């Protein structure tokens, strides 16, 4: 069931009020429990006080004396009996102690009656002493039980107070969390919905007439969405979507950019794309101090191939050479047509040795994969010049110049060779 914002606020307020009522009720209940427990403690103290006085009467006076007055004793004993009869509501554990106190008190009464019956005139001193000791022991037992009863009451008070504090704190924390969550939720609904309305109007300005779909639907914002969507529906009938036009323009621009950077014959990067990538790699190694090597590849006797077999076959030769090189290089290498029958491979993070391995793979693959012309296999060869960045290179063009010099050295030395330019612009014969 979808609730309106007003209904959500009402339910949220009622929920917090309910929590507050529970909190107040728990405090009142705890107050009642503490009051009952205090009465139990007061009762235990009174029992202890009466018992102490009775014990003192036995200890301080000679209860066997003929002139001993029992009025004080019986007065206190009557008060203790009355007190025991009006004991407050006790817990099961306390009730066990209460039963023990009552039984002990009855034993005290019987024992005192026995002692005071004719003052035990015919009893010897040992029996009198024994009975007096038993009387004191019985009173001490009552006193001990009353102290234990009082300790239990004190412990109950502490537990009730402790539990109530914990409950109050937990309830307050829950209320605070509920308030924070409610405030956050309502704020999120307002903020998100308003932002979605704002974004919808922005899209309208670009001609993208889309319906609003709120992430947090409410009755109030749904009415806004209905009016807005109806307006968009009418506008979309008579307005061309600028977003669609922009998408078409972007796609065609991307296609034109791709065409401007691609060689139409070999479908690899052209000279323009080569210098863009080369200058970017050269700038990168200036910062990272890593290696950068290039290979300049020239198809041997390509003019003779064109003259003998025609330009169409010459184009197939360049395409064949392109496929061979693409299979021989790494995924991070950059392969481009430099011009005519010349190609350049940029090898980032590669040493001379790595470039030599790549060049040898290309030569070996060309030697084992010939191209057919009228059922005749024609194997082409390439001359390769390799140059790596050193301190003498100030830009990418100088790196190409050194590779070009090495490539021409390879042609001069008989073609189908690999030559490496050293750091002093001299050529080192490698293969």
Secondary structure as UniProt FT lines:
FT   HELIX           5..60
FT   TURN            63..64
FT   TURN            66..67
FT   HELIX           71..85
FT   HELIX           92..116
FT   HELIX           118..120
FT   TURN            121..122
FT   HELIX           125..205
FT   TURN            206..207
FT   HELIX           219..238
FT   HELIX           242..260
FT   TURN            264..266
FT   HELIX           271..288
FT   STRAND          292..299
FT   TURN            300..301
FT   HELIX           302..309
FT   HELIX           311..328
FT   TURN            331..332
FT   STRAND          334..339
FT   TURN            340..341
FT   STRAND          342..348
FT   HELIX           352..368
FT   STRAND          371..373
FT   TURN            374..375
FT   STRAND          376..378
FT   STRAND          382..388
FT   TURN            391..392
FT   HELIX           396..412
FT   TURN            413..414
FT   STRAND          418..421
FT   TURN            423..424
FT   STRAND          427..429
//
